Amino acid sequence: MNENEKKELQSATFERLLKHLDKRKDVQNIDLMNLAGFCRNCLSKWYREEAGKKGIEISDPDARKYIYGMSYSEWKEKYQK
């Protein structure tokens, strides 16, 4: 496997994780944090930080919107228990 194929697979896997989390809105961030040590907010921070390493500036709200598929406030209102 070459480096480009590796990055494509990693990207596809990450997108699949996001789709999985999107389907499992019943799973609260606190549950993820307690069981896995990370949550959707962690993913958005990691996404923003990795973008920053590449010289790409992404705001916290924009990073969260990418991870949550909607604004964080909208997600909290609809799905947070």
Backbone as a printed PyTorch tensor [residue, N CA C, xyz], in Angstrom:
tensor([[[  0.8530,  -1.1690,   0.0000],
         [  0.0000,   0.0000,   0.0000],
         [  0.9030,   1.2370,   0.0000]],

        [[  0.6090,   2.1560,  -0.9140],
         [  1.4060,   3.3800,  -0.9320],
         [  0.7960,   4.4260,   0.0070]],

        [[  1.5060,   5.5120,   0.2110],
         [  1.0850,   6.5470,   1.1610],
         [ -0.2580,   7.1730,   0.7740]],

        [[ -0.5000,   7.3750,  -0.4980],
         [ -1.7700,   7.9610,  -0.9410],
         [ -2.9340,   7.0150,  -0.6470]],

        [[ -2.7460,   5.7340,  -0.9130],
         [ -3.7940,   4.7550,  -0.6110],
         [ -4.0740,   4.7030,   0.8930]],

        [[ -3.0120,   4.7580,   1.6740],
         [ -3.1500,   4.7520,   3.1310],
         [ -3.9920,   5.9430,   3.5910]],

        [[ -3.6920,   7.1310,   3.0850],
         [ -4.4450,   8.3340,   3.4550],
         [ -5.8980,   8.2520,   2.9950]],

        [[ -6.1360,   7.6810,   1.8200],
         [ -7.5130,   7.5110,   1.3310],
         [ -8.2960,   6.5760,   2.2460]],

        [[ -7.6730,   5.4850,   2.6790],
         [ -8.3310,   4.5480,   3.5860],
         [ -8.6040,   5.1840,   4.9430]],

        [[ -7.6390,   5.9410,   5.4470],
         [ -7.8330,   6.6240,   6.7270],
         [ -8.9740,   7.6310,   6.6300]],

        [[ -9.0250,   8.3540,   5.5430],
         [-10.0840,   9.3350,   5.3350],
         [-11.4490,   8.6500,   5.2560]],

        [[-11.5340,   7.5760,   4.5140],
         [-12.7910,   6.8430,   4.3740],
         [-13.2270,   6.2610,   5.7180]],

        [[-12.2770,   5.7880,   6.4960],
         [-12.5810,   5.2360,   7.8130],
         [-13.1100,   6.3230,   8.7420]],

        [[-12.4900,   7.4950,   8.7000],
         [-12.9470,   8.6190,   9.5240],
         [-14.3590,   9.0360,   9.1240]],

        [[-14.6200,   9.1160,   7.8230],
         [-15.9630,   9.4720,   7.3500],
         [-16.9740,   8.4200,   7.8010]],

        [[-16.5770,   7.1650,   7.8000],
         [-17.4680,   6.0910,   8.2540],
         [-17.7530,   6.2220,   9.7520]],

        [[-16.7450,   6.5860,  10.5370],
         [-16.9370,   6.8330,  11.9670],
         [-17.9410,   7.9630,  12.1740]],

        [[-17.8010,   9.0500,  11.4260],
         [-18.7320,  10.1740,  11.5550],
         [-20.1600,   9.7520,  11.1970]],

        [[-20.3110,   8.9640,  10.1490],
         [-21.6460,   8.4750,   9.7690],
         [-22.2280,   7.5800,  10.8560]],

        [[-21.3830,   6.7450,  11.4330],
         [-21.8260,   5.8680,  12.5140],
         [-22.3080,   6.6960,  13.7040]],

        [[-21.5240,   7.6890,  14.0990],
         [-21.9180,   8.5450,  15.2170],
         [-23.1880,   9.3250,  14.8890]],

        [[-23.3450,   9.7080,  13.6310],
         [-24.5430,  10.4290,  13.2210],
         [-25.7830,   9.5430,  13.3630]],

        [[-25.6360,   8.2670,  13.0720],
         [-26.7580,   7.3330,  13.2070],
         [-27.0460,   7.0120,  14.6740]],

        [[-26.0600,   7.1980,  15.5310],
         [-26.1970,   6.8520,  16.9520],
         [-26.2810,   8.1060,  17.8190]],

        [[-27.2210,   8.9620,  17.4660],
         [-27.4230,  10.1840,  18.2470],
         [-27.8910,   9.8660,  19.6660]],

        [[-28.3790,   8.6490,  19.8730],
         [-28.7730,   8.2320,  21.2170],
         [-27.5770,   8.0850,  22.1480]],

        [[-26.4060,   7.9190,  21.5960],
         [-25.1930,   7.7990,  22.4050],
         [-24.7160,   9.2080,  22.7540]],

        [[-24.7690,   9.5280,  24.0280],
         [-24.3940,  10.8460,  24.5000],
         [-22.8720,  10.9750,  24.5770]],

        [[-22.4060,  12.2180,  24.4720],
         [-20.9680,  12.4710,  24.5510],
         [-20.3800,  11.9670,  25.8640]],

        [[-21.1090,  12.1270,  26.9540],
         [-20.5990,  11.6740,  28.2530],
         [-20.4160,  10.1560,  28.2580]],

        [[-21.3090,   9.4460,  27.5660],
         [-21.1640,   7.9940,  27.4560],
         [-19.9020,   7.6330,  26.6800]],

        [[-19.6960,   8.3240,  25.5630],
         [-18.4800,   8.0930,  24.7780],
         [-17.2400,   8.3820,  25.6070]],

        [[-17.2650,   9.5040,  26.3170],
         [-16.0980,   9.9060,  27.1020],
         [-15.8080,   8.8890,  28.2010]],

        [[-16.8510,   8.4350,  28.8710],
         [-16.6490,   7.4580,  29.9530],
         [-16.1500,   6.1160,  29.4460]],

        [[-16.6410,   5.6850,  28.2940],
         [-16.2700,   4.3650,  27.7800],
         [-15.0240,   4.3680,  26.8980]],

        [[-14.8780,   5.4140,  26.0780],
         [-13.8030,   5.4060,  25.0800],
         [-12.7230,   6.4510,  25.3340]],

        [[-12.9880,   7.4030,  26.2130],
         [-11.9900,   8.4290,  26.5020],
         [-11.9710,   9.5530,  25.4890]],

        [[-12.9740,   9.6070,  24.6130],
         [-13.1160,  10.7130,  23.6750],
         [-14.5880,  10.8470,  23.3130]],

        [[-14.9450,  12.0050,  22.7680],
         [-16.3280,  12.2360,  22.3620],
         [-16.3470,  13.0460,  21.0710]],

        [[-17.5250,  13.4370,  20.6400],
         [-17.6560,  14.2240,  19.4140],
         [-16.9100,  15.5540,  19.5310]],

        [[-16.9420,  16.1540,  20.7180],
         [-16.2180,  17.4130,  20.9070],
         [-14.7170,  17.2060,  20.7620]],

        [[-14.2220,  16.0970,  21.2670],
         [-12.7960,  15.7770,  21.0990],
         [-12.4570,  15.6660,  19.6150]],

        [[-13.3070,  14.9510,  18.8700],
         [-13.0660,  14.8030,  17.4320],
         [-13.0180,  16.1600,  16.7420]],

        [[-13.9210,  17.0720,  17.1250],
         [-13.9240,  18.3950,  16.4840],
         [-12.6550,  19.1690,  16.8310]],

        [[-12.1740,  19.0390,  18.0630],
         [-10.9280,  19.7110,  18.4590],
         [ -9.7390,  19.1250,  17.7100]],

        [[ -9.6970,  17.8100,  17.5980],
         [ -8.6020,  17.1650,  16.8680],
         [ -8.6150,  17.5820,  15.4010]],

        [[ -9.8040,  17.6520,  14.8300],
         [ -9.9590,  18.0730,  13.4290],
         [ -9.4150,  19.4940,  13.2370]],

        [[ -9.8150,  20.3970,  14.1380],
         [ -9.3560,  21.7870,  14.0680],
         [ -7.8410,  21.8710,  14.2710]],

        [[ -7.3150,  21.1320,  15.2250],
         [ -5.8760,  21.1500,  15.4970],
         [ -5.0690,  20.6230,  14.3180]],

        [[ -5.5330,  19.5460,  13.7100],
         [ -4.8200,  18.9880,  12.5490],
         [ -4.8810,  19.9460,  11.3660]],

        [[ -6.0010,  20.6180,  11.1980],
         [ -6.1010,  21.6380,  10.1440],
         [ -5.0840,  22.7480,  10.4050]],

        [[ -4.9790,  23.1710,  11.6550],
         [ -4.0260,  24.2180,  12.0230],
         [ -2.5870,  23.8400,  11.7020]],

        [[ -2.2480,  22.5720,  11.8810],
         [ -0.9000,  22.0980,  11.5560],
         [ -0.6090,  22.2300,  10.0650]],

        [[ -1.6660,  22.2210,   9.2610],
         [ -1.5180,  22.3610,   7.8090],
         [ -1.7000,  23.8030,   7.3520]],

        [[ -1.8310,  24.7170,   8.3250],
         [ -2.0100,  26.1240,   7.9860],
         [ -3.4340,  26.4820,   7.5860]],

        [[ -4.3780,  25.6020,   7.9170],
         [ -5.7840,  25.8360,   7.6060],
         [ -6.4880,  26.2370,   8.8880]],

        [[ -7.0870,  27.4050,   8.8900],
         [ -7.7690,  27.8750,  10.0900],
         [ -9.2470,  27.5000,  10.0250]],

        [[ -9.6860,  26.7840,  11.0480],
         [-11.0880,  26.3870,  11.1740],
         [-11.5400,  26.7900,  12.5700]],

        [[-12.6650,  27.4570,  12.6500],
         [-13.1870,  27.8720,  13.9500],
         [-13.7560,  26.6700,  14.6970]],

        [[-13.8790,  26.7900,  16.0120],
         [-14.5120,  25.7270,  16.7990],
         [-15.9250,  25.4370,  16.3090]],

        [[-16.7610,  26.4710,  16.0980],
         [-18.1160,  26.1720,  15.6090],
         [-18.1290,  25.4550,  14.2610]],

        [[-17.2310,  25.8240,  13.3570],
         [-17.1800,  25.1570,  12.0500],
         [-16.7000,  23.7150,  12.1730]],

        [[-15.7280,  23.4800,  13.0360],
         [-15.2380,  22.1140,  13.2520],
         [-16.3410,  21.2530,  13.8640]],

        [[-17.0580,  21.8000,  14.8260],
         [-18.1520,  21.0450,  15.4410],
         [-19.2570,  20.7710,  14.4300]],

        [[-19.5430,  21.7370,  13.5780],
         [-20.5830,  21.5430,  12.5640],
         [-20.2020,  20.3930,  11.6310]],

        [[-18.9140,  20.2880,  11.2960],
         [-18.4540,  19.1930,  10.4440],
         [-18.6480,  17.8520,  11.1460]],

        [[-18.2840,  17.7720,  12.4170],
         [-18.3650,  16.5180,  13.1580],
         [-19.8180,  16.1500,  13.4740]],

        [[-20.5990,  17.1280,  13.8990],
         [-21.9890,  16.8670,  14.3020],
         [-22.9600,  16.8280,  13.1250]],

        [[-22.5880,  17.3970,  11.9980],
         [-23.4860,  17.4490,  10.8500],
         [-24.5150,  18.5610,  10.9530]],

        [[-24.3650,  19.3960,  11.9680],
         [-25.2450,  20.5480,  12.1950],
         [-24.5610,  21.4020,  13.2600]],

        [[-25.1130,  22.5610,  13.5310],
         [-24.4900,  23.3870,  14.5710],
         [-24.5660,  22.6600,  15.9060]],

        [[-23.6090,  22.9220,  16.7460],
         [-23.5520,  22.2730,  18.0530],
         [-24.7940,  22.6150,  18.8740]],

        [[-25.2260,  23.8640,  18.8340],
         [-26.4020,  24.2570,  19.5990],
         [-27.6480,  23.5060,  19.1140]],

        [[-27.7610,  23.3170,  17.8010],
         [-28.8970,  22.5650,  17.2500],
         [-28.8440,  21.1080,  17.7090]],

        [[-27.6550,  20.5020,  17.6660],
         [-27.5060,  19.1110,  18.0940],
         [-27.8760,  18.9760,  19.5720]],

        [[-27.3600,  19.8920,  20.4010],
         [-27.6610,  19.8300,  21.8330],
         [-29.1640,  19.9200,  22.0730]],

        [[-29.8240,  20.8390,  21.3790],
         [-31.2620,  21.0290,  21.5590],
         [-32.0470,  19.7840,  21.1620]],

        [[-31.6380,  19.1520,  20.0690],
         [-32.3780,  17.9920,  19.5620],
         [-32.0490,  16.6810,  20.2530]],

        [[-30.7770,  16.4910,  20.6320],
         [-30.3430,  15.1480,  21.0240],
         [-29.7160,  15.0200,  22.4100]],

        [[-29.2530,  16.1120,  22.9950],
         [-28.5980,  15.9730,  24.2920],
         [-29.6340,  15.7660,  25.3870]],

        [[-29.4070,  14.7880,  26.2140],
         [-30.3390,  14.4540,  27.3050],
         [-29.8760,  15.0570,  28.5960]]])
